[in-house]
Each structure stands twice: as C-alpha cells, then as structure tokens.
Amino acid sequence: MPIFQDVNGLAVKFFIQKDIAQEIQAELCETITSLGGRVEGKVPRQGYVLVQTGTAEEERLRLCWTSPDRPERHFVPYTYVEACKIAGMLLKQIFVNNGDPIKMHIHSCIANVNARAALSQRIMHSGGDPTASAQSASVILADPTTEVFQHLVKSYQGVPDKYIESYLWVKKCVEKGALLFTPLVYKNPGGRRPGEERTQFTEADEERLCEWISTKIPYKETGGRTGNRLYQQLCEMAVDPEYAWVTRHTWQSWRERYKKNSTRLDAMIAAIVDQKKPAHGEKGQYGYVRRAEEKPKRVRKKRGKTAEESKRPDEGFIVTFDSTSHDSMPIIMPTAISSQVGHFVNPPGPLEASTSAIPIRRSPAEEEMEDGEESEEWVVRVSDEPPPPWGKRKASEEDEGPNKRIKPTYSTNLGRPHCPMATRHKTS
C-alpha cells in the first residue's frame, strides 16, 4: 500500500506554501502523487501543510490555520515528503502537545554540526520544535557519554515537565511511533541495607506475624522467638490457603521484622495472649523450656603436699660405695640422706652396668675431689660398730622436737635402709 494513503485507501492531503520555489513545488507534487497522496490548492481540514521553516509566510500560515478544532492539521517542513519516502512510511506527529510542537533544546555537548542538523530535521518531521532555549524547552537533548548529561539530570530532576534525554531518544520514539519519556528511578542513596525488606511490611503483616508467634511461643520467657525455625515453619505454611500471605516476605525478612521491632511486637503478642490465655505447653506450641542456669565449672586443683608431707624428704634411693671397703659393696641410701651427704664416688667398672639405671643425685655444692683426698667424712657404720661421726646426733638436734628429720642408718649386711629406732642390735 502506498505510504501516503490511509487504511481506507484514501489519499493523504497536502498543501504547499505558495512562495516556495517552483522547482521545489513541482518536485514535491511529483513525489506526493507517486506515493499515493494528493496536493490541494487550499489548506485541508485534515492533512499536512508543507512550509519553509524560518520564513514570514510560515509564521503567517501557522497563525492563521493553527486551531484546536483541527488537531489533525499538521505543519511540517517541505523536506517531510522526502523523509517519509526514505523511511518508507508516513511519519507520525508524535512530538506534539495539545496541537503545539513540543519545545526542545539541542545541547552544545552535541558538537557535530551534521549530527545537530540531522537531529533537528528529525524532530521537526515528527512535529517538534528544536529551536527552543534550554530554559524554555521541555526536553533537553544531550550526549549521555559526557559529564554534562549527568549534571543536567541532577539539575533538572526536580523540575516538573522538564526532561533530559539522549539524542538517541528521538530516533527510538520515531521508530516506535510514540512519545515515551525515560522514566525516573529513585534509588535509596545508601542502597538496600543488609536484612532490609524488599517489600515493605504493612500493619496487617505485623498483626499476622504476632498471631503466629502468639500461637507457637505465647510466653517469651520460654525463649525461641528469634530462632530460625519459627519463621521457616511459618513460610512452610504457605501451602495452606489461610497462610498465603506469608509469601509476601522471605522467612529471613519475617525474622528480621521481629528482631528489629521486638519490644513493640512483644506488646502486641502479649495482648493477644492475654485475650486467648493459652496454657503452657498447649497443643501447637513449641516444646521449648527455659534452660537451667549454667553452673560454673569446678576447676580441679592439683593436689599439693600436706604440711606434714612437705617436711618429709623426697622418697627414693641412691647408690654409693664404701671407699674403705675392699669389696666395694654398694650401699643404698634414701635420697633424703643424699641431699645432705654431698657427692658420691661412682662404682667400679664391673658394677657400672648393673647400677646405671639407678638415678644418682648430686648436691648443688658438689665439687670435684682433689687427688689423694680421703672421703673419711662419708664412712658408714658396719655391723655393730659405733656410728660414724656424721651419723651421731647433736644435742641441738635432740631439742628440735617432732619436726626433726630421722636419719636412717645403713648396713652393708642388709643392703637396704632401716631406721635406727627400729634396728635390733645383734647380741654377741
């Protein structure tokens, strides 16, 4: 179907401004006729008035023939005919508001001269006025890749009937055949905070939440109102038609709603419970009970020595040898004695292996014996002989009382320690 014919097959009517050059008028008539249209000698009630923009005759024609009673009479540049031919369709007059061209401003950030001219022509072919100033224009067209564009958006975002659009917006509107402004999306400057609901809670949501909690955990002292399971189970109830409302929020959001408003919601829950007066552990309630107060853990102290034990010498034995004996018999003494005795002479080679497993303690004041030095002070009692000088009690020790250490004596015949008090001397 020819582009200058309507859906009923009727020709679209055109009127050409009379003072346009005759060559141009002749070319226009030929093109219009070839595309199914018709050129009229008078201004049509419904059709297109082809004008030469920027001339006095154009202004006169607009003043004379622009009327609200004729909304389908359009004033367009005579280049409109060629633009429709190139587009392959009758371009709609979409940049019009109440019959008047929408005022547009092409911002200087669109610096290319040819681009500005093409954009201006496209606006006029679709009914708009691209010659307005930035202050008077309803639409400001700018390059979205520049910082100027974002500055314009921020500057005019609160001004009513003021739109900042990309230069590509014009082409999109023409292709769709409709005027569609880019919608403004207001964002939370800080973004959605963690745990914040995507869907806002209503009073009805809170009332239902309180009803649910009052049924499951009517008494707060039993605990569990902030547990995940309470809210997960709530969302699992969505299959029940009576609980279809729970799908408005996730279980995490239901839980966060209670946590953030627990003081206020607890009062609402208490009012519901006071009205219904459910018994503890009633059917449907959670089986929570308050956990017993945690008892402090007893720290096991290491068992120390009693006063009596601390006075005793460490138990254990030590081996030494009688330096005066030819048999070099080992003598075993308790370690309590060894701390007082001093250093000991290691056994000869043959017994070294058999006694190596027995620990030998040395006095902290131990010194190396000089060559030829006798160890008479360490002589021990043999059989029934009188005790050596170091084994005799001093008078001062007799008076020391019960705290005095008992020094056992040793016999090479027995080979083991024994207490003097318990030793029975052999009678001759």
DRENTI-260977 format. One record per residue (C-alpha): residue number from 0; x, y, z. Coordinates in pm, 1 decimal, decimal comma. Layout:
drenpa  u  v  w
NUM  X  Y  Z
...
END
This chain:
drenpa  u  v  w
0  0,0  0,0  0,0
1  135,1  349,7  -87,8
2  265,2  531,3  217,3
3  50,2  840,2  150,3
4  -275,2  650,0  171,3
5  -467,4  570,7  491,0
6  -608,1  232,7  595,1
7  -924,7  302,9  396,3
8  -727,1  369,1  76,6
9  -794,2  743,9  86,4
10  -513,0  975,7  -23,6
11  -336,2  1190,9  233,3
12  -383,4  1563,2  152,9
13  -101,6  1817,7  129,4
14  -89,7  2196,4  97,9
15  238,3  2362,3  -21,0
16  344,3  2709,4  95,9
17  296,3  2935,8  -208,1
18  626,5  3124,4  -200,1
19  845,0  2812,5  -208,5
20  1049,0  2791,9  -531,2
21  850,1  2648,3  -822,1
22  1112,4  2380,3  -894,7
23  1078,5  2252,2  -540,1
24  699,0  2265,6  -558,3
25  698,3  2066,5  -883,8
26  925,6  1801,6  -735,2
27  707,3  1778,5  -426,1
28  391,6  1732,2  -631,7
29  550,2  1450,9  -831,3
30  676,5  1265,3  -522,9
31  347,6  1303,3  -331,9
32  143,3  1175,1  -625,4
33  375,8  878,7  -682,5
34  336,6  775,2  -319,6
35  -45,5  787,2  -331,1
36  -103,1  1135,2  -188,8
37  -277,5  1442,7  -326,2
38  -177,3  1812,5  -339,2
39  -457,6  2058,4  -256,3
40  -492,5  2421,8  -360,4
41  -647,8  2511,3  -25,7
42  -542,6  2435,0  331,1
43  -700,6  2097,0  409,5
44  -909,3  2038,8  723,9
45  -711,1  1722,5  778,7
46  -364,4  1679,2  629,7
47  -20,2  1837,9  606,8
48  87,0  2196,2  542,4
49  434,9  2195,7  385,0
50  627,2  2509,4  488,3
51  972,6  2658,2  450,3
52  1099,4  2696,1  808,3
53  1220,1  3032,8  930,7
54  1018,6  3243,2  681,2
55  748,7  3501,9  743,6
56  499,0  3305,9  534,4
57  543,2  3002,4  756,8
58  468,4  3214,7  1062,6
59  157,7  3362,1  893,8
60  27,6  3019,9  793,6
61  70,7  2886,6  1145,1
62  -108,9  3185,6  1298,0
63  -393,0  3165,0  1052,0
64  -454,8  2795,0  1034,3
65  -349,2  2653,2  1368,7
66  -668,0  2568,8  1555,9
67  -766,3  2332,5  1838,9
68  -1066,0  2236,8  1626,6
69  -828,7  2093,2  1366,0
70  -593,5  1865,5  1567,8
71  -520,4  1656,2  1259,3
72  -389,1  1951,4  1058,1
73  -8,0  1944,7  1086,4
74  260,6  2197,8  986,9
75  582,7  2032,8  868,6
76  892,1  2132,1  665,6
77  858,3  2051,8  295,7
78  1150,3  1806,5  341,9
79  896,2  1589,2  525,6
80  792,1  1429,9  196,6
81  1144,6  1305,2  120,4
82  1190,7  1188,1  483,3
83  875,1  975,1  460,7
84  995,4  831,9  130,7
85  1330,7  734,7  285,7
86  1164,3  593,3  599,6
87  912,9  402,7  385,4
88  619,1  518,1  597,6
89  411,4  819,4  692,9
90  595,4  972,3  986,7
91  363,2  1034,2  1280,6
92  349,4  1368,8  1453,2
93  442,9  1246,9  1798,5
94  633,5  1549,0  1935,3
95  314,0  1748,0  1981,4
96  133,2  1853,7  2298,4
97  -225,9  1977,4  2266,1
98  -163,4  2055,1  1899,8
99  150,1  2259,6  1970,5
100  505,2  2146,0  1889,3
101  698,9  2031,5  2193,7
102  986,5  2271,0  2254,0
103  1326,9  2101,4  2250,1
104  1682,2  2219,3  2300,4
105  1984,2  2050,4  2145,4
106  2267,8  2095,4  2396,8
107  2606,7  2219,0  2284,1
108  2771,8  1897,7  2410,4
109  2646,0  1751,4  2080,1
110  2915,1  1935,9  1888,8
111  2899,9  1774,3  1544,3
112  2728,7  2016,3  1306,5
113  2587,3  1749,1  1077,5
114  2456,1  1549,3  1372,1
115  2283,9  1855,7  1512,1
116  2123,7  1934,5  1173,9
117  2001,1  1576,6  1122,8
118  1860,7  1568,3  1476,5
119  1683,3  1899,6  1423,5
120  1523,3  1777,7  1096,9
121  1406,5  1451,8  1253,9
122  1239,4  1642,4  1540,3
123  1058,0  1878,3  1302,3
124  946,0  1593,4  1075,2
125  774,3  1439,1  1376,2
126  606,7  1764,3  1488,5
127  855,7  1907,3  1740,8
128  1032,5  2241,8  1768,5
129  1413,3  2200,4  1811,5
130  1488,2  2574,8  1827,5
131  1394,7  2642,4  2193,3
132  1640,6  2760,3  2457,4
133  1746,8  2539,0  2747,2
134  1530,0  2743,1  2985,6
135  1211,9  2736,0  2776,8
136  1247,4  2382,5  2637,2
137  1052,3  2091,1  2777,0
138  1312,1  1845,3  2651,1
139  1689,4  1895,0  2655,3
140  1880,6  1657,3  2431,0
141  2241,1  1581,7  2526,5
142  2518,4  1328,8  2480,0
143  2485,7  1064,5  2756,6
144  2858,6  985,8  2742,5
145  2954,0  1328,5  2876,2
146  2963,8  1458,3  3232,5
147  2731,1  1737,9  3122,3
148  2448,9  1487,9  3080,1
149  2464,0  1370,9  3443,5
150  2490,2  1731,2  3559,0
151  2176,1  1819,5  3362,9
152  1989,6  1522,8  3512,0
153  2075,3  1633,8  3866,5
154  1999,6  1997,1  3792,2
155  1650,5  1942,6  3648,3
156  1535,3  1620,6  3817,2
157  1301,6  1814,1  4047,2
158  1157,3  2043,9  3779,0
159  810,1  1939,3  3656,0
160  761,5  1883,6  3280,6
161  1134,6  1903,0  3221,7
162  1307,5  1604,9  3063,7
163  1673,0  1530,1  2992,9
164  1705,9  1278,4  2713,1
165  1978,9  1126,5  2499,9
166  1997,0  1232,8  2136,1
167  1926,0  867,2  2054,9
168  1588,8  903,4  2227,2
169  1446,3  1089,8  1928,5
170  1516,0  803,1  1691,8
171  1364,9  548,1  1933,6
172  1043,2  748,3  1963,6
173  1015,4  785,9  1585,6
174  1066,9  413,4  1528,9
175  803,7  325,5  1791,0
176  568,8  598,0  1669,5
177  504,2  719,1  2024,5
178  630,6  976,0  2272,0
179  786,4  785,1  2560,0
180  997,6  971,3  2813,1
181  1269,1  784,2  3002,5
182  1123,4  714,6  3348,5
183  1298,7  843,1  3657,6
184  1404,5  574,5  3902,0
185  1455,7  699,2  4256,2
186  1712,3  494,4  4441,9
187  1786,4  476,8  4809,2
188  2113,1  674,5  4827,0
189  2262,9  415,5  5057,6
190  2121,0  118,6  4873,4
191  1924,8  -157,4  5040,4
192  2080,8  -231,5  5371,7
193  2153,4  -588,4  5484,7
194  1839,5  -750,6  5616,4
195  1615,4  -471,7  5487,7
196  1296,2  -592,6  5326,8
197  1249,6  -562,1  4953,3
198  875,8  -544,4  5013,8
199  771,0  -306,9  5288,4
200  582,9  -452,1  5584,2
201  226,5  -342,7  5642,0
202  30,6  -328,3  5967,7
203  -159,3  -636,0  5852,2
204  171,2  -820,9  5807,4
205  273,9  -741,2  6163,2
206  -63,9  -842,6  6305,8
207  -44,7  -1179,8  6132,3
208  314,5  -1228,2  6245,8
209  213,5  -1158,7  6605,1
210  -75,7  -1403,8  6575,1
211  166,9  -1672,1  6457,0
212  419,3  -1610,1  6734,7
213  144,5  -1595,6  6999,0
214  27,8  -1938,7  6883,7
215  372,5  -2101,6  6880,3
216  554,1  -1917,6  7159,5
217  294,0  -1734,7  7369,4
218  527,4  -1672,8  7660,2
219  854,1  -1502,1  7581,9
220  1032,4  -1641,9  7886,0
221  1037,3  -1984,1  7721,3
222  1268,1  -1838,0  7453,7
223  1286,1  -1919,2  7082,9
224  1123,4  -1612,2  6929,4
225  1438,8  -1520,2  6740,3
226  1513,5  -1874,3  6625,4
227  1522,4  -1950,6  6255,1
228  1289,4  -2249,0  6278,5
229  992,7  -2039,8  6395,5
230  997,9  -1836,0  6074,1
231  1098,8  -2117,8  5841,9
232  797,5  -2313,4  5959,8
233  580,1  -2007,0  5904,3
234  681,9  -1990,6  5537,7
235  628,3  -2364,0  5500,9
236  263,2  -2296,9  5587,6
237  220,1  -2109,0  5256,3
238  58,1  -2419,4  5104,8
239  -235,1  -2356,4  5338,9
240  -474,5  -2100,9  5180,5
241  -507,8  -1925,3  5515,6
242  -133,0  -1864,2  5516,1
243  -93,6  -1748,0  5155,3
244  4,1  -1407,1  5292,1
245  340,9  -1536,2  5415,7
246  478,4  -1533,6  5060,6
247  498,8  -1154,2  5073,6
248  828,6  -1187,6  5255,2
249  1107,4  -1440,3  5297,0
250  1146,2  -1619,1  5628,6
251  1461,5  -1416,1  5691,6
252  1260,0  -1095,2  5647,1
253  987,6  -1214,2  5884,2
254  1256,9  -1289,4  6142,9
255  1431,2  -956,0  6093,5
256  1098,6  -778,3  6130,9
257  1050,2  -929,8  6472,4
258  1412,7  -881,4  6581,9
259  1419,8  -512,9  6488,7
260  1080,3  -442,1  6647,4
261  1072,4  -699,8  6926,3
262  978,6  -452,7  7202,3
263  677,9  -321,6  7014,0
264  570,5  -659,0  6876,1
265  611,1  -830,3  7212,7
266  348,9  -592,6  7349,4
267  112,1  -686,2  7066,0
268  177,8  -1057,6  7125,7
269  118,2  -1016,1  7498,9
270  -218,3  -852,5  7429,0
271  -320,8  -1144,7  7206,0
272  -204,8  -1398,7  7465,0
273  -385,3  -1210,7  7742,6
274  -704,0  -1237,7  7542,0
275  -670,7  -1605,1  7447,8
276  -498,0  -1715,3  7769,7
277  -334,0  -2031,8  7630,6
278  -187,6  -2276,1  7880,7
279  181,5  -2358,9  7888,3
280  259,7  -2648,7  7655,7
281  -79,6  -2631,8  7486,7
282  -115,0  -2815,9  7154,7
283  59,2  -2633,9  6870,2
284  312,8  -2459,9  7090,6
285  679,7  -2528,4  7063,0
286  813,7  -2758,7  7329,1
287  1071,0  -2512,2  7448,4
288  1155,6  -2491,4  7816,5
289  1387,3  -2248,0  7978,4
290  1735,4  -2389,7  8009,2
291  1864,9  -2419,3  8360,8
292  2118,9  -2163,7  8463,9
293  2462,8  -2287,8  8375,4
294  2662,2  -2391,8  8678,3
295  3015,6  -2265,1  8698,7
296  3264,8  -2533,7  8616,8
297  3475,8  -2654,0  8906,6
298  3843,0  -2625,4  8837,8
299  4028,5  -2924,7  8972,6
300  4322,7  -2800,9  9168,8
301  4636,9  -3002,5  9166,1
302  4671,7  -3181,0  9496,5
303  4954,4  -3017,3  9683,6
304  5162,6  -3171,8  9959,8
305  5027,0  -3151,2  10309,8
306  5225,2  -2969,6  10572,9
307  5348,2  -3299,2  10705,5
308  5439,6  -3432,5  10365,4
309  5616,8  -3114,2  10267,0
310  5852,3  -3160,9  10557,8
311  5941,8  -3509,0  10450,7
312  6238,5  -3564,5  10220,7
313  6164,6  -3684,8  9868,9
314  6125,8  -4055,8  9853,3
315  6381,1  -4253,6  9655,4
316  6715,0  -4421,0  9696,0
317  7067,2  -4362,6  9580,7
318  7364,1  -4595,9  9549,4
319  7714,7  -4524,8  9679,5
320  8017,3  -4727,7  9784,3
321  8228,3  -4754,4  10090,4
322  8565,7  -4619,7  9987,6
323  8734,8  -4806,0  10271,1
324  8593,7  -5142,5  10183,4
325  8790,6  -5377,4  9967,4
326  8477,1  -5549,1  9847,2
327  8329,6  -5224,0  9717,4
328  7981,9  -5332,9  9823,9
329  7712,0  -5091,3  9712,4
330  7528,6  -4905,1  9983,5
331  7173,5  -4787,7  9914,4
332  7067,7  -4466,7  10085,7
333  6741,1  -4271,4  10066,8
334  6761,3  -3953,5  9863,3
335  6680,7  -3760,5  10177,1
336  7024,3  -3852,4  10304,5
337  7186,9  -3785,4  9969,1
338  7091,9  -3420,8  9984,2
339  7294,5  -3388,9  10299,5
340  7577,1  -3625,6  10213,4
341  7713,9  -3441,5  9914,6
342  7889,7  -3612,2  9625,9
343  7939,4  -3983,0  9577,5
344  8205,5  -4192,1  9413,2
345  8088,2  -4381,0  9107,5
346  8112,3  -4758,5  9131,9
347  8392,8  -4951,8  8963,1
348  8355,6  -5067,0  8607,2
349  8213,3  -5418,7  8669,3
350  7909,7  -5284,1  8856,3
351  7857,6  -4984,5  8634,0
352  7610,3  -5155,7  8402,2
353  7401,2  -5301,6  8686,0
354  7364,2  -4971,2  8868,4
355  7335,0  -4735,2  8572,5
356  6955,2  -4746,4  8586,5
357  6952,7  -4607,9  8943,2
358  6942,6  -4225,9  8944,6
359  7221,7  -4053,7  9132,4
360  7158,3  -3705,6  9263,8
361  7435,1  -3461,2  9325,8
362  7441,7  -3178,2  9569,2
363  7423,4  -2828,1  9421,8
364  7750,5  -2752,5  9606,3
365  7922,5  -3052,2  9453,5
366  8292,8  -3010,8  9372,4
367  8547,8  -3237,9  9220,5
368  8766,3  -3423,0  9474,2
369  9133,4  -3343,5  9466,3
370  9385,7  -3622,7  9400,5
371  9470,9  -3821,4  9719,3
372  9188,4  -3662,4  9915,5
373  9024,6  -3908,3  10158,4
374  8649,5  -3927,3  10191,8
375  8653,7  -4013,0  10561,4
376  8352,9  -3796,0  10636,2
377  8133,2  -4037,5  10438,3
378  8230,0  -4351,5  10628,9
379  7922,3  -4552,2  10730,7
380  7860,9  -4786,8  11020,8
381  7943,3  -5151,9  10953,9
382  7761,6  -5421,8  11150,9
383  7753,7  -5336,3  11520,6
384  8028,1  -5075,4  11513,5
385  7951,0  -4736,5  11658,1
386  7808,2  -4490,3  11403,7
387  8048,7  -4260,3  11225,2
388  8081,0  -3901,2  11343,4
389  7846,7  -3762,0  11081,9
390  7574,5  -4008,7  11191,3
391  7578,2  -3906,9  11559,3
392  7303,6  -3683,5  11689,0
393  7394,0  -3349,3  11825,8
394  7241,2  -3218,1  12140,6
395  7075,8  -2933,8  11949,9
396  6904,1  -3181,9  11723,6
397  6752,0  -3361,8  12020,2
398  6564,5  -3046,9  12110,3
399  6422,4  -2981,3  11769,2
400  6104,6  -3169,4  11850,6
401  5884,0  -3363,8  11614,5
402  5997,1  -3168,9  11309,9
403  6342,7  -3318,5  11331,4
404  6434,2  -3547,5  11044,4
405  6501,6  -3912,2  11126,7
406  6823,8  -4018,2  10963,6
407  6821,1  -4387,8  10892,4
408  7138,8  -4589,3  10920,3
409  7254,4  -4849,7  10677,2
410  7418,8  -5181,4  10696,4
411  7622,9  -5341,4  10426,9
412  7497,9  -5672,4  10555,7
413  7135,4  -5590,3  10488,4
414  7187,2  -5380,7  10176,4
415  6870,9  -5177,7  10246,7
416  6786,6  -4874,9  10459,2
417  6644,5  -4906,0  10804,5
418  6558,1  -4671,1  11083,8
419  6784,0  -4671,1  11393,4
420  6474,5  -4673,7  11615,4
421  6357,8  -4995,3  11457,0
422  6700,3  -5170,9  11441,6
423  6762,2  -5456,0  11672,5
424  7133,0  -5480,1  11752,8
425  7265,2  -5828,5  11738,0
426  7377,8  -5954,1  12077,1
427  7706,5  -6127,4  12094,8
END
